[in-house]
Amino acid sequence: MMDVVRPILWSIHLWFFASLLVFVAFRLRRALGGRGFRRRQGEEALAQLDLRFAKGELSESEYRRHKELLREDRRNEP
């Protein structure tokens, strides 16, 4: 009986501690100011804005206004 139970218990312990480690890592990253996905989204938005301005789709005033809005959004992130 114990031959069957022991591997199951080790498996449960392994999953528990692995999950705990992942949870702590994500919480630390967030607590230390890591923005990850949101930062990449902001960078992509700025890159698209630069491209639209380079193609002539936006006037200089529109470009500056949109860029300032994106920067404000980045400053206001938690």
C-alpha positions in Angstrom: 0.0 0.0 0.0 2.8 2.5 0.9 4.5 1.7 -2.3 1.6 3.3 -4.1 1.0 6.2 -1.7 4.5 7.4 -1.4 5.0 8.5 -5.0 1.6 10.2 -5.0 2.6 12.2 -1.9 5.9 13.2 -3.4 4.1 14.3 -6.6 1.7 16.4 -4.6 4.5 18.0 -2.7 6.5 18.7 -5.8 3.5 20.4 -7.5 2.7 22.4 -4.4 6.2 23.8 -4.0 6.6 24.4 -7.7 3.4 26.4 -7.7 4.4 28.2 -4.6 7.8 29.1 -6.2 6.0 30.5 -9.4 3.6 32.5 -7.3 6.3 34.1 -5.2 8.4 34.9 -8.3 5.4 36.6 -10.0 4.5 38.6 -6.8 8.2 39.7 -6.3 8.4 40.8 -9.9 5.2 42.8 -9.6 6.2 44.3 -6.3 9.6 45.4 -7.6 8.0 47.3 -10.5 8.3 44.8 -13.3 5.6 45.6 -15.9 6.4 43.0 -18.4 3.6 42.7 -20.9 2.3 46.2 -20.4 5.7 47.7 -21.0 6.0 45.8 -24.3 2.5 47.0 -25.3 3.5 50.6 -24.7 6.7 50.2 -26.7 4.8 48.6 -29.6 2.3 51.4 -29.5 5.0 54.0 -29.7 6.7 52.1 -32.6 3.4 52.0 -34.5 2.9 55.7 -33.9 6.4 56.5 -35.2 5.7 54.4 -38.2 2.5 56.1 -39.0 4.2 59.5 -38.6 7.0 58.4 -40.9 4.5 57.2 -43.5 2.8 60.6 -43.4 -0.5 59.4 -42.0 -0.2 61.8 -39.0 0.6 65.4 -38.9 3.3 66.6 -36.5 0.7 68.0 -34.1 -1.3 64.8 -34.1 1.9 62.8 -33.6 3.0 64.9 -30.6 -0.4 64.7 -29.0 -0.7 60.9 -29.4 2.8 60.4 -28.1 2.2 62.6 -25.0 -1.0 60.6 -24.3 0.9 57.3 -24.5 3.6 58.7 -22.2 0.9 59.8 -19.7 -0.6 56.3 -19.8 2.8 54.8 -19.0 3.4 57.1 -16.1 0.0 56.3 -14.6 0.5 52.5 -14.6 0.5 50.9 -11.2 
